[in-house]
Amino acid sequence: MLDNTSFVIYGVIVSVVSFLVLYFLTPLAIRSLVARNKVVPDAHKPNTPSVPRPAGPVMITAIAAAEIILYLLTMNNAVLAILLTTVIAFAVGYVDDKRVLPGWFKPVALLAAAVPLVVLAAHSTSLNLVFGSAFIPLLYVPLIFVIIPITGNTINSIDVLNGVATGFVIIASLPLMASIAIFGSQEVFLAALPLFFGTVALYKYHKFPSRIFPGDSGTLLLGAMYGALAIAGSSEIIGVIALLPAVMNSFLFLASVKRIVEHRQVKSRPVVLQKDFRLAASADKLAPATLVRLILADGPLDEKEIGKKIFRLAVFTSSLAFASIAIQFAFLRL
């Protein structure tokens, strides 16, 4: 248990480190990627401008630096487990950034990212539910190996428009951190701060119009770290509720494609770009169902408008997550 002074000082340190490192190193990363021609076309813009990718390396630099400092200050195994899970997820994504791999690669490889949480015992034996908890010591470990690949790939799959993945994580992190503060530990709450403040810093460069894309290394890092924090912070259900729009996006895609496949390998696109550069839902019956395609069912929208609708959904489900926290807290007080 940390005293109040240490808690505040450690929180300030990790927040400032993660934010400032990302804020100031990202422009350097942008220039470096452009100089090495590590760019991809932004297909939803006039003249398809080239955008540098990936931001994953600078993201892991900032977040890992903050988490290492926190671990050295606290020597807490949960902090170390979260750090290792995040680093492994980044490595998996970085491999996928280098070349297009089969659809099964990311979910299978992310199983390795779950190992530190198990080996370092950074988890409970009970699953916190809205109305109490379920004691599942034998089932909880397999559940960890399900959660990390799901959260990692869920954030990865929603990274389809400028700023959406980072903006979504920022919104969904708020109820997660509130839940960890109430039901988790001080150390895990502090470990959540680099995710939030680092993503806030990156959003400046990823928001519409994007100056850099996170890449698979960046989105898998964000998703796996989010899942690790939910597990270590006894906030699994709250985390899932906040992520519901992204989870629905993954479910729609898998249900329509009926197999695990890399998005870049799908031939029929779920949306089409019109001459006025607005996006419209594809009329192709073979095109996969996605959250964006569902949003466009009422008619074409431009990229920025779609992003705002996704953020409204994130705010709504995060509000539900906050309501669930209040119910769970009240139930525990009874």
Secondary structure as GFF3:
##gff-version 3
##sequence-region A 1 334
A	DSSP	alpha_helix	4	35	.	.	.	ID=ss1
A	DSSP	beta_strand	39	41	.	.	.	ID=ss2
A	DSSP	beta_strand	50	52	.	.	.	ID=ss3
A	DSSP	alpha_helix	56	74	.	.	.	ID=ss4
A	DSSP	alpha_helix	77	98	.	.	.	ID=ss5
A	DSSP	alpha_helix	105	109	.	.	.	ID=ss6
A	DSSP	alpha_helix	111	119	.	.	.	ID=ss7
A	DSSP	beta_strand	126	129	.	.	.	ID=ss8
A	DSSP	beta_strand	132	135	.	.	.	ID=ss9
A	DSSP	alpha_helix	137	157	.	.	.	ID=ss10
A	DSSP	alpha_helix	164	183	.	.	.	ID=ss11
A	DSSP	alpha_helix	186	206	.	.	.	ID=ss12
A	DSSP	alpha_helix	215	232	.	.	.	ID=ss13
A	DSSP	alpha_helix	236	242	.	.	.	ID=ss14
A	DSSP	alpha_helix	244	257	.	.	.	ID=ss15
A	DSSP	three_ten_helix	263	265	.	.	.	ID=ss16
A	DSSP	beta_strand	271	273	.	.	.	ID=ss17
A	DSSP	beta_strand	279	281	.	.	.	ID=ss18
A	DSSP	alpha_helix	291	295	.	.	.	ID=ss19
A	DSSP	three_ten_helix	296	298	.	.	.	ID=ss20
A	DSSP	alpha_helix	303	333	.	.	.	ID=ss21
###
